[in-house]
Amino acid sequence: MDRAGSAMNELCSMGIIGKPLWHQHNSDRYEVLNNIEYLKHVGRFDATLMDIVKLAEVGELQALPSFDLYGNQINSILNENSTQGLQGLQIEASRDTTMINAGPIDIVELLMDVNQWGMTFHNIVSRATILGSFMNGVEGSYDGRLHVMNAEFHLPSPVIPTRECCFARYCKQFSPNDWVVVDVSLEDVFPYPSNNFRKRPSGCMIKGMPNGYSKVTWVEHVEADHSQLNDLFKPLVTSGLSFGATRWLASIVRHFEWSETHKATQFFADGKIFIPQTGRTSFLKLADRMMRKFCGNLSATTTNPWMRLAPFPSSTDVRVMIQNNMSGTSNNSVGTTIVFCTTIWLNISPNRLFNFLRHEKSRNKWDILSQTLSIQQFACMTIGEHMENRVSLLRASTSEDKTEIFYLQKSYADASASYVVYAPLDEPALVHLAKGLKPDNVIAFPSGFAIIPGGLPKDNGNNAGSNESLLTISFNLIDKATHVSRVPPESVETIYRIITETVTAIKDALSCHSRLNNWAQDELKNGAGKK
């Protein structure tokens, strides 16, 4: 409790203080920590180091016999709290603030209920467990409650190592409308097998507003091992965006937008389609399951048995995972599923790439199974205020207007990542869902795309990095007849063919397309459909 209390005090302080402790990251809305000011703030900055900083400010460092000695001293102090085996970790610290359409207690419950937390942050949290709970307040309230937890965190690519730690999560109510939830690592108290990550005081300050919204300030302050990172991902990770405050806040916003979508009566479909409210709920639930499964598949967690195949030109590598389902479940058929993916760098902005991949009019430009088909969106449900964030029903038809296949697709973008996830549906499944029957018995193997920024604006103000993307492409192959523990040679050939043809098609389409058209203008000009 003492450590949690100290962490709470530090978080509250860091959540309130502005410059020079925090400064804006280039043109982005989020802020990054000034480590020197942090040392001053926590009282770890002695007189000698203060003199060094003053000399640096007036350009007289040459007066010192060896600045390297003092530079090492600063780094040593920054990492002094690290336990044995955690030396050499790099500091990441970011802060962001946003308004969320929910009351403080709803957000607190989201963070303190580990099941809700894992479900809500499925794009970040691979797995989470409560090891124990303690109460220092009113029974039945989250005020004063402390959880001892372990959790594993990921980015949407198996190429990027996960992060795992043991930490305390402490919740405190300071007034009827003010709550704080803080995390702090406990590796020196509870020795943990992983040594690549630890949390300094991190979490959020939640303030209820008169209009029913909550103002949430999130601070994410961690130490992490960057030595195993592929060079493609280092700019994103070191910037504080990949695992930082903005990503956590965006996930909370997405959760409450999704909740509002379930309540909404607004539904866009063409004139021949009518789907009742219960049917819309079934489609939304299946789309949510698809997205959670897709994100879970892409994690590099140890529970995902990823195998590495030899890379092909311009890819980081190709990863394959075999999932055998011996008995079958309500939403998985008996047989073998082969999930395979790769991550590539593209010289295009994440927003343009997202709109290209999600838009039905451009699908036959990258989908090798739809190149000769006409793709039509015949129904959609928007998520939040942005029309490109939606659940869509797509029909793939021949030139004779014969339907070949239906797709359920969910597309969603925020400041930190974008997703386009889809699964094929046959007509009986579509009818089943449209009637409002439970989606549990509908089999849907998700494929799709995850997009994260591939570069960031440089400190000199050059914004070239904003036109770079890291695209992870993931597909499923299903073999209902066999159960295997390795990838058969014929499947390897198929995997490479699908990956290479898809990558080539995407690059060719993007290189030929005008930068002025981002595929998002059609809805603005013509509307999304009929209500």
C-alpha positions as CSV (number, residue, x, y, z in Angstrom):
1,M,0.0,0.0,0.0
2,D,2.9,2.4,0.7
3,R,4.3,1.9,-2.7
4,A,0.9,2.3,-4.3
5,G,0.3,5.5,-2.3
6,S,3.7,7.0,-3.4
7,A,2.9,6.1,-7.0
8,M,-0.5,7.7,-6.7
9,N,1.1,11.0,-5.5
10,E,3.7,11.0,-8.3
11,L,1.0,10.3,-10.9
12,C,-1.2,13.1,-9.7
13,S,1.8,15.5,-9.7
14,M,2.9,14.5,-13.2
15,G,-0.7,14.7,-14.5
16,I,-1.0,18.4,-13.4
17,I,2.4,20.0,-14.0
18,G,3.0,21.4,-17.5
19,K,6.2,22.8,-19.0
20,P,9.1,22.3,-18.6
21,L,8.3,18.8,-17.3
22,W,6.3,18.0,-20.4
23,H,6.6,19.3,-23.9
24,Q,4.5,18.7,-27.0
25,H,5.8,16.0,-29.3
26,N,6.4,17.8,-32.6
27,S,3.0,18.6,-34.2
28,D,1.2,15.7,-32.3
29,R,-1.3,16.4,-29.6
30,Y,0.4,14.2,-27.0
31,E,3.3,15.3,-24.8
32,V,6.6,13.7,-23.9
33,L,8.6,13.8,-20.7
34,N,11.8,15.9,-20.2
35,N,13.9,13.4,-18.3
36,I,16.2,16.1,-16.7
37,E,13.2,18.0,-15.4
38,Y,11.8,14.7,-14.1
39,L,14.9,14.1,-12.1
40,K,14.6,17.6,-10.6
41,H,10.9,17.0,-9.9
42,V,11.4,13.8,-8.0
43,G,14.4,15.2,-6.1
44,R,17.1,13.1,-7.7
45,F,19.1,15.9,-9.2
46,D,22.2,16.9,-7.1
47,A,24.1,20.1,-7.2
48,T,26.8,18.8,-9.6
49,L,24.3,17.7,-12.2
50,M,22.5,21.1,-11.9
51,D,25.8,22.9,-12.6
52,I,26.2,20.7,-15.7
53,V,22.8,21.7,-17.0
54,K,23.5,25.4,-16.4
55,L,26.8,25.1,-18.4
56,A,25.0,23.3,-21.2
57,E,22.4,26.1,-21.4
58,V,25.2,28.7,-22.0
59,G,27.3,26.5,-24.2
60,E,30.3,26.1,-21.9
61,L,30.4,22.3,-21.5
62,Q,34.0,22.3,-22.8
63,A,35.0,23.6,-19.3
64,L,34.3,20.2,-17.9
65,P,37.1,17.6,-18.0
66,S,34.8,14.8,-19.3
67,F,31.1,15.2,-20.0
68,D,30.7,11.5,-20.7
69,L,31.3,10.8,-17.0
70,Y,28.3,13.0,-16.1
71,G,26.2,11.7,-18.9
72,N,26.7,8.2,-17.6
73,Q,25.8,9.5,-14.1
74,I,22.4,10.9,-15.4
75,N,21.6,7.6,-17.1
76,S,22.5,5.7,-14.0
77,I,20.2,7.8,-11.9
78,L,17.4,7.4,-14.4
79,N,17.7,3.6,-14.1
80,E,18.6,3.4,-10.5
81,N,15.2,2.1,-9.4
82,S,15.6,-0.8,-11.9
83,T,15.9,-4.2,-10.3
84,Q,18.7,-6.5,-11.2
85,G,18.4,-7.7,-14.8
86,L,16.5,-4.6,-15.9
87,Q,19.6,-2.4,-16.5
88,G,19.8,-0.8,-19.9
89,L,16.1,-0.4,-20.4
90,Q,15.0,2.7,-22.3
91,I,12.6,5.2,-20.8
92,E,9.3,6.0,-22.6
93,A,7.0,8.6,-21.2
94,S,4.0,10.3,-22.7
95,R,0.9,12.2,-21.6
96,D,-2.4,12.9,-23.3
97,T,-5.8,14.3,-22.5
98,T,-9.2,13.8,-24.1
99,M,-13.0,14.0,-23.3
100,I,-14.8,10.7,-23.1
101,N,-18.6,10.3,-23.4
102,A,-18.9,8.4,-20.1
103,G,-19.1,9.1,-16.4
104,P,-16.1,8.6,-14.1
105,I,-17.4,5.5,-12.4
106,D,-17.9,3.8,-15.8
107,I,-14.3,4.4,-16.7
108,V,-13.1,3.3,-13.3
109,E,-15.0,0.0,-13.6
110,L,-13.5,-0.5,-17.0
111,L,-10.0,-0.3,-15.5
112,M,-10.6,-2.2,-12.3
113,D,-12.6,-5.2,-13.7
114,V,-9.8,-7.3,-15.2
115,N,-12.2,-9.0,-17.6
116,Q,-13.6,-5.8,-18.9
117,W,-10.1,-4.3,-19.1
118,G,-8.8,-7.2,-21.2
119,M,-11.8,-7.1,-23.5
120,T,-11.7,-3.4,-24.0
121,F,-8.0,-3.2,-24.6
122,H,-7.8,-6.3,-26.8
123,N,-5.7,-4.3,-29.2
124,I,-3.1,-3.8,-26.5
125,V,-3.5,-6.5,-23.8
126,S,-2.7,-10.0,-24.8
127,R,-3.6,-11.5,-21.4
128,A,-4.1,-10.3,-17.9
129,T,-4.6,-11.9,-14.5
130,I,-5.3,-10.7,-11.0
131,L,-2.9,-12.3,-8.5
132,G,-4.5,-10.8,-5.4
133,S,-6.7,-7.9,-4.2
134,F,-6.6,-5.7,-1.1
135,M,-9.0,-3.1,0.2
136,N,-8.3,0.1,2.0
137,G,-11.6,1.8,1.8
138,V,-15.4,1.2,1.7
139,E,-16.3,-2.4,0.9
140,G,-18.2,-2.7,-2.4
141,S,-16.5,0.4,-3.8
142,Y,-13.4,0.8,-6.0
143,D,-12.2,3.6,-3.8
144,G,-9.1,2.3,-2.0
145,R,-8.9,-1.0,-3.9
146,L,-5.6,-2.4,-4.9
147,H,-5.0,-5.3,-7.4
148,V,-1.8,-7.1,-7.8
149,M,-1.8,-8.1,-11.5
150,N,0.4,-9.4,-14.3
151,A,-0.2,-8.6,-17.9
152,E,1.3,-8.9,-21.4
153,F,1.1,-6.1,-23.9
154,H,1.4,-6.1,-27.7
155,L,1.4,-4.2,-31.0
156,P,-0.5,-5.6,-34.0
157,S,2.4,-7.6,-35.5
158,P,4.0,-10.8,-34.3
159,V,7.3,-9.2,-35.4
160,I,7.2,-6.9,-32.4
161,P,8.1,-8.5,-29.0
162,T,5.5,-8.3,-26.4
163,R,6.0,-6.7,-23.0
164,E,5.1,-8.4,-19.7
165,C,5.3,-7.3,-16.1
166,C,3.8,-7.7,-12.6
167,F,2.3,-4.5,-11.2
168,A,0.0,-3.0,-8.6
169,R,-3.1,-1.2,-9.7
170,Y,-4.5,1.2,-7.1
171,C,-7.7,3.2,-7.3
172,K,-8.6,6.3,-5.3
173,Q,-11.6,8.7,-5.2
174,F,-10.7,12.2,-4.2
175,S,-14.1,13.8,-4.7
176,P,-17.5,12.8,-6.0
177,N,-16.3,13.5,-9.6
178,D,-12.5,12.9,-9.3
179,W,-10.9,9.5,-9.5
180,V,-7.3,8.4,-10.1
181,V,-6.1,4.9,-11.1
182,V,-2.4,4.2,-11.0
183,D,-0.1,1.3,-12.0
184,V,3.4,0.7,-10.7
185,S,5.7,-2.3,-11.2
186,L,6.4,-4.8,-8.4
187,E,9.2,-6.9,-10.0
188,D,11.5,-6.3,-7.0
189,V,8.8,-7.5,-4.6
190,F,7.4,-10.4,-6.8
191,P,10.3,-11.7,-9.0
192,Y,8.9,-12.2,-12.5
193,P,10.3,-14.3,-15.4
194,S,10.2,-11.4,-17.8
195,N,12.9,-8.7,-17.5
196,N,12.2,-6.6,-20.6
197,F,9.7,-4.1,-19.1
198,R,8.6,-2.3,-16.0
199,K,6.0,0.4,-15.2
200,R,6.9,3.5,-13.4
201,P,3.8,5.3,-11.9
202,S,1.4,5.3,-14.9
203,G,-2.3,5.6,-15.2
204,C,-5.1,8.2,-15.5
205,M,-6.8,11.1,-13.7
206,I,-10.6,11.2,-14.4
207,K,-12.7,14.2,-13.8
208,G,-16.5,14.2,-14.3
209,M,-17.9,17.2,-16.2
210,P,-21.3,18.9,-16.0
211,N,-22.3,17.6,-19.4
212,G,-21.9,14.0,-18.5
213,Y,-18.5,13.5,-20.2
214,S,-15.3,12.8,-18.3
215,K,-12.0,14.6,-18.8
216,V,-9.3,11.9,-18.7
217,T,-5.6,12.7,-18.5
218,W,-3.4,9.6,-19.1
219,V,0.3,9.3,-18.2
220,E,2.3,6.3,-19.4
221,H,5.8,6.1,-18.0
222,V,7.7,2.9,-18.5
223,E,11.1,1.4,-19.1
224,A,11.4,-1.1,-22.0
225,D,14.0,-3.1,-23.8
226,H,14.5,-1.9,-27.4
227,S,17.3,-4.3,-28.2
228,Q,15.1,-6.9,-29.9
229,L,13.1,-4.3,-32.0
230,N,13.3,-4.5,-35.8
231,D,14.6,-1.2,-37.1
232,L,11.3,-0.6,-38.9
233,F,9.5,-0.2,-35.6
234,K,12.0,1.7,-33.5
235,P,10.8,5.3,-34.5
236,L,7.3,4.4,-33.5
237,V,8.2,2.7,-30.3
238,T,10.7,5.3,-29.1
239,S,8.4,8.1,-29.9
240,G,6.0,7.1,-27.1
241,L,3.1,6.6,-29.5
242,S,3.1,2.8,-29.9
243,F,2.5,1.9,-26.2
244,G,1.9,5.4,-25.0
245,A,-0.9,7.5,-23.5
246,T,-2.6,8.3,-26.8
247,R,-3.2,4.6,-27.6
248,W,-4.7,3.8,-24.2
249,L,-7.1,6.8,-24.5
250,A,-8.1,5.9,-28.0
251,S,-9.1,2.5,-26.9
252,I,-11.3,3.9,-24.2
253,V,-13.0,6.2,-26.7
254,R,-13.5,3.3,-29.1
255,H,-15.1,1.2,-26.3
256,F,-17.7,3.8,-25.5
257,E,-18.4,4.6,-29.1
258,W,-19.0,0.9,-29.7
259,S,-21.4,0.9,-26.7
260,E,-23.3,3.8,-28.3
261,T,-23.4,2.0,-31.6
262,H,-25.2,-0.9,-30.0
263,K,-27.9,1.5,-28.7
264,A,-28.3,3.4,-32.0
265,T,-31.3,2.9,-34.3
266,Q,-29.6,4.5,-37.3
267,F,-28.8,2.0,-40.0
268,F,-27.8,2.5,-43.6
269,A,-28.8,0.0,-46.2
270,D,-29.9,-0.1,-49.8
271,G,-33.6,0.1,-50.7
272,K,-34.2,-3.6,-50.8
273,I,-32.7,-4.4,-47.4
274,F,-34.3,-4.3,-44.1
275,I,-32.5,-5.6,-41.0
276,P,-34.3,-5.3,-37.6
277,Q,-32.6,-4.0,-34.5
278,T,-32.0,-7.5,-33.2
279,G,-30.3,-8.4,-36.5
280,R,-28.0,-5.3,-36.3
281,T,-27.0,-6.4,-32.8
282,S,-26.1,-9.9,-34.0
283,F,-23.9,-8.4,-36.8
284,L,-22.2,-6.0,-34.4
285,K,-21.4,-8.8,-31.9
286,L,-19.9,-11.0,-34.6
287,A,-17.9,-8.1,-35.9
288,D,-16.6,-7.4,-32.4
289,R,-15.6,-11.1,-32.0
290,M,-13.8,-11.0,-35.4
291,M,-11.8,-7.9,-34.3
292,R,-10.8,-9.4,-30.9
293,K,-9.7,-12.6,-32.6
294,F,-7.8,-10.8,-35.3
295,C,-5.9,-8.7,-32.7
296,G,-5.3,-11.7,-30.5
297,N,-3.9,-13.6,-33.5
298,L,-1.4,-10.8,-34.4
299,S,0.1,-10.7,-30.9
300,A,3.6,-12.1,-30.4
301,T,2.5,-13.6,-27.1
302,T,4.0,-17.0,-26.1
303,T,0.6,-18.6,-26.3
304,N,0.6,-18.0,-30.1
305,P,2.8,-20.7,-31.6
306,W,4.3,-18.5,-34.4
307,M,6.8,-20.1,-36.8
308,R,9.0,-18.0,-39.1
309,L,9.3,-18.7,-42.8
310,A,12.1,-17.3,-44.9
311,P,11.4,-13.6,-45.8
312,F,10.6,-12.4,-49.3
313,P,11.9,-9.2,-50.8
314,S,10.7,-6.0,-49.0
315,S,9.0,-7.9,-46.2
316,T,10.3,-8.1,-42.6
317,D,9.4,-11.8,-42.6
318,V,6.5,-14.2,-42.9
319,R,5.0,-15.8,-39.8
320,V,2.8,-18.8,-39.7
321,M,0.6,-20.2,-36.8
322,I,-1.2,-23.5,-36.9
323,Q,-4.4,-23.8,-34.8
324,N,-5.9,-27.3,-34.5
325,N,-9.5,-27.6,-33.4
326,M,-10.0,-31.3,-32.6
327,S,-13.6,-31.3,-31.3
328,G,-15.1,-28.1,-32.7
329,T,-16.7,-25.3,-30.7
330,S,-19.8,-23.2,-31.2
331,N,-17.8,-20.7,-33.4
332,N,-15.0,-22.8,-34.7
333,S,-15.2,-25.8,-37.1
334,V,-13.4,-29.0,-36.7
335,G,-10.1,-29.0,-38.6
336,T,-6.9,-26.9,-39.0
337,T,-6.6,-23.2,-39.4
338,I,-3.3,-21.8,-40.7
339,V,-2.9,-18.1,-39.9
340,F,-0.1,-16.4,-41.8
341,C,1.0,-12.8,-41.9
342,T,3.8,-10.4,-42.9
343,T,4.6,-6.7,-42.2
344,I,5.8,-4.3,-44.9
345,W,6.7,-0.7,-45.1
346,L,4.9,1.6,-47.5
347,N,5.5,5.2,-48.5
348,I,1.9,6.3,-48.0
349,S,0.1,7.9,-45.1
350,P,-1.8,5.6,-42.8
351,N,-5.1,7.5,-43.5
352,R,-4.9,7.0,-47.3
353,L,-3.8,3.4,-46.9
354,F,-6.7,2.7,-44.5
355,N,-9.3,4.2,-46.8
356,F,-7.9,2.3,-49.8
357,L,-8.1,-1.0,-48.0
358,R,-11.5,-0.6,-46.4
359,H,-13.4,0.9,-49.4
360,E,-15.5,-1.6,-51.4
361,K,-14.7,0.1,-54.7
362,S,-11.0,-0.6,-54.3
363,R,-11.3,-4.2,-52.9
364,N,-10.9,-5.9,-56.3
365,K,-7.6,-4.0,-56.7
366,W,-6.0,-6.0,-53.8
367,D,-8.1,-9.0,-53.2
368,I,-6.9,-11.7,-55.6
369,L,-10.2,-13.6,-55.1
370,S,-12.3,-10.6,-56.1
371,Q,-10.4,-9.3,-59.1
372,T,-13.1,-10.3,-61.6
373,L,-16.0,-9.5,-59.2
374,S,-18.0,-6.4,-58.5
375,I,-18.0,-5.5,-54.8
376,Q,-21.0,-3.6,-53.3
377,Q,-21.6,-2.4,-49.8
378,F,-25.3,-3.0,-49.2
379,A,-25.5,-2.2,-45.5
380,C,-23.4,-0.5,-42.8
381,M,-23.4,0.7,-39.2
382,T,-21.2,3.7,-38.4
383,I,-19.2,3.7,-35.2
384,G,-18.8,7.1,-33.6
385,E,-18.6,10.4,-35.5
386,H,-16.3,9.3,-38.4
387,M,-18.1,7.6,-41.2
388,E,-15.1,5.5,-42.2
389,N,-15.3,3.7,-38.9
390,R,-18.1,1.2,-39.6
391,V,-19.3,-2.4,-39.7
392,S,-20.2,-3.2,-43.4
393,L,-21.9,-5.9,-45.2
394,L,-20.4,-6.5,-48.7
395,R,-21.6,-8.5,-51.6
396,A,-19.2,-9.9,-54.3
397,S,-21.1,-10.5,-57.6
398,T,-20.2,-11.6,-61.1
399,S,-20.9,-9.6,-64.2
400,E,-24.2,-11.5,-64.4
401,D,-25.1,-10.1,-61.0
402,K,-24.8,-13.6,-59.4
403,T,-23.7,-13.4,-55.8
404,E,-20.5,-15.4,-55.1
405,I,-19.9,-14.5,-51.5
406,F,-20.8,-12.1,-48.7
407,Y,-18.3,-10.4,-46.3
408,L,-18.7,-8.9,-42.9
409,Q,-16.2,-6.2,-42.5
410,K,-15.2,-3.9,-39.6
411,S,-13.0,-0.9,-40.2
412,Y,-11.7,1.4,-37.5
413,A,-9.0,4.1,-37.3
414,D,-7.7,6.2,-34.4
415,A,-4.5,8.3,-33.8
416,S,-2.3,5.3,-33.1
417,A,-3.5,2.5,-35.5
418,S,-6.1,1.5,-38.1
419,Y,-7.7,-1.9,-38.7
420,V,-9.7,-3.4,-41.6
421,V,-10.9,-6.9,-40.6
422,Y,-13.3,-9.1,-42.6
423,A,-14.6,-12.6,-42.8
424,P,-16.6,-14.4,-45.5
425,L,-20.2,-15.4,-44.8
426,D,-22.5,-17.7,-46.8
427,E,-26.1,-16.8,-47.3
428,P,-27.5,-19.1,-44.5
429,A,-25.2,-17.4,-42.0
430,L,-26.3,-14.0,-43.3
431,V,-30.0,-14.9,-42.9
432,H,-29.3,-16.3,-39.4
433,L,-27.7,-13.1,-38.3
434,A,-30.3,-10.8,-39.9
435,K,-33.1,-12.5,-38.0
436,G,-31.3,-11.5,-34.8
437,L,-30.3,-15.1,-33.8
438,K,-27.2,-15.4,-31.7
439,P,-23.9,-15.2,-33.6
440,D,-22.2,-17.8,-31.4
441,N,-22.9,-20.6,-33.9
442,V,-21.6,-18.6,-36.9
443,I,-18.1,-19.5,-37.9
444,A,-16.0,-16.5,-38.9
445,F,-12.2,-16.7,-39.5
446,P,-10.9,-13.1,-39.6
447,S,-8.4,-11.9,-42.1
448,G,-7.4,-8.3,-42.7
449,F,-5.0,-5.5,-42.1
450,A,-3.4,-3.5,-39.3
451,I,-1.8,-0.2,-40.0
452,I,0.5,1.7,-37.7
453,P,2.6,4.8,-38.6
454,G,5.9,3.8,-40.2
455,G,7.7,7.1,-39.5
456,L,7.3,10.1,-37.4
457,P,8.0,13.8,-37.9
458,K,11.6,14.6,-37.2
459,D,12.7,17.1,-34.5
460,N,13.7,19.6,-37.3
461,G,10.0,19.9,-38.3
462,N,10.3,17.7,-41.4
463,N,6.9,16.0,-41.7
464,A,8.0,13.3,-44.2
465,G,7.5,10.6,-41.6
466,S,3.7,11.2,-41.6
467,N,3.6,9.6,-45.1
468,E,5.0,6.3,-44.0
469,S,3.0,3.2,-42.9
470,L,3.7,-0.2,-41.5
471,L,1.1,-2.6,-42.9
472,T,0.5,-6.0,-41.3
473,I,-1.4,-8.4,-43.6
474,S,-3.0,-11.5,-42.1
475,F,-4.9,-14.3,-43.7
476,N,-6.5,-17.6,-42.7
477,L,-6.4,-20.9,-44.6
478,I,-8.9,-23.6,-43.4
479,D,-8.4,-27.3,-43.9
480,K,-11.3,-29.2,-42.3
481,A,-9.9,-32.6,-43.3
482,T,-6.5,-32.7,-41.6
483,H,-4.8,-32.0,-38.3
484,V,-1.1,-31.1,-38.7
485,S,1.6,-29.7,-36.5
486,R,3.7,-28.3,-39.3
487,V,3.0,-26.4,-42.5
488,P,2.8,-28.8,-45.5
489,P,5.1,-27.9,-48.4
490,E,2.0,-27.3,-50.7
491,S,0.6,-24.9,-48.0
492,V,3.9,-23.0,-47.9
493,E,3.7,-22.4,-51.6
494,T,0.1,-21.2,-51.3
495,I,1.1,-18.9,-48.4
496,Y,3.8,-17.3,-50.4
497,R,1.6,-16.9,-53.5
498,I,-1.2,-15.2,-51.5
499,I,1.2,-12.9,-49.6
500,T,3.3,-11.9,-52.6
501,E,0.3,-11.4,-55.0
502,T,-1.5,-9.3,-52.4
503,V,1.5,-7.1,-51.6
504,T,2.2,-6.6,-55.3
505,A,-1.4,-5.7,-56.0
506,I,-1.5,-3.2,-53.1
507,K,1.7,-1.5,-54.2
508,D,0.7,-1.4,-57.8
509,A,-2.7,0.1,-57.0
510,L,-1.3,2.7,-54.7
511,S,1.4,3.8,-57.1
512,C,-1.1,4.4,-59.9
513,H,-3.7,6.1,-57.8
514,S,-4.0,9.9,-57.4
515,R,-2.9,11.3,-54.0
516,L,-5.9,13.6,-54.1
517,N,-8.4,10.8,-53.9
518,N,-8.3,8.9,-50.6
519,W,-11.5,6.8,-51.3
520,A,-13.3,8.7,-48.5
521,Q,-15.0,11.3,-50.7
522,D,-17.7,9.0,-52.1
523,E,-19.6,9.0,-48.9
524,L,-19.3,12.7,-48.5
525,K,-20.6,13.3,-52.1
526,N,-23.2,10.6,-52.4
527,G,-24.1,9.6,-48.8
528,A,-23.5,6.2,-47.3
529,G,-26.9,4.8,-48.5
530,K,-30.5,5.0,-47.5
531,K,-31.6,5.1,-44.0
